Amino acid sequence: MTHCILIGAPIDEGQRVPGCIMGPPAFRVAGLGRVLTSLGHTVEDRGDLTPAAPADLQHDNSAIHHLPEVAAWTQALSDAAQDALPKGMPIFLGGDHSLALGTLSGVAAHAAAQDRPLFVIWLDAHSDFHTPQTTVSGNLHGTPLAYAAGREGFDPLPAFPAPVPGENICLFGIRSVDPAEHALLQGTEIIVNDMRVLDERGIVAPLQEFLARVREANGMLHVSLDVDFLDPAIAPAVGTTVPGGATFREAHLVCEILHESGLVTSLDLVELNPFLDDRGRTAKLMVDLVGSMMGQKVFDRRTRSF
């Protein structure tokens, strides 16, 4: 069984729709700790992080907002990840996806210290491959994967500690990519399993192919699960909805396969905005998906109403 370390990251500054700050308590109220315990795992809830006071940072791109706050969160989350990983499996409760600037930095530093390659699977509607130079919205939640891949233009953030090779990154379920991101991605070896690929090939084969690479390399696997990976019809509580996302069964199948692989070493849960939810249905679904990722089987599920 796994020692699960819950780390709240109520970061709201990486985008412009208020509400992600309420994500960590929503995951707790939806029973994340209880589900993990029921599956036989031990749970340590470290509460919510409090970053240091923001420094006075500037960037040439005037569209960028809240850079000092995001930079402070990045350092706090990187430190938290490096502290937690030797002790168990950190589960980061977001907060918007800019938290991955810090979580990826921390897990990459830990993997490098262990002399093991880091692999990343990005369950998201978006590629999040902007840099601070290319973003038009100025929303830094759209930049963490480019940061992890070692792209330039992230000053004054610290250089990423151990950039993740493109072939170690898998975009899974994406369906909204800006032209600048598309141009950057074309120059990489990042594995892009967009919804077209998944419609044509199904969920299982592309996922198993990537997991086989992780296993062969004895890699560490970081999973970043964005609410908008899911179709908004089943998960409305997100400020960046894109139609055509993963269905209930597709999402659970992904998580069940990840569990069966035994490869997941850290997890982000991001972009939950309880203010946009319907009686907690999205928070409950996300918790249910974590249950699948941690060993819950289809026949274990109980009938419930919303």
KAWO-V398637 format. One record per helix or strand of 2 or more residues. SS is the DSSP state (@ for helix, = for strand). FROM is the first residue (numbers start at 1). LEN is the number of residues. Records with the same first field share a line. If there is no record, write none. Layout:
SS: FROM-LEN, FROM-LEN
This chain:
=: 3-7, 42-7, 89-6, 118-6, 169-4, 191-3, 220-7, 264-7
@: 20-10, 32-7, 67-19, 97-17, 140-3, 144-5, 166-3, 179-8, 195-7, 203-14, 227-3, 248-14, 274-3, 281-13, 298-3
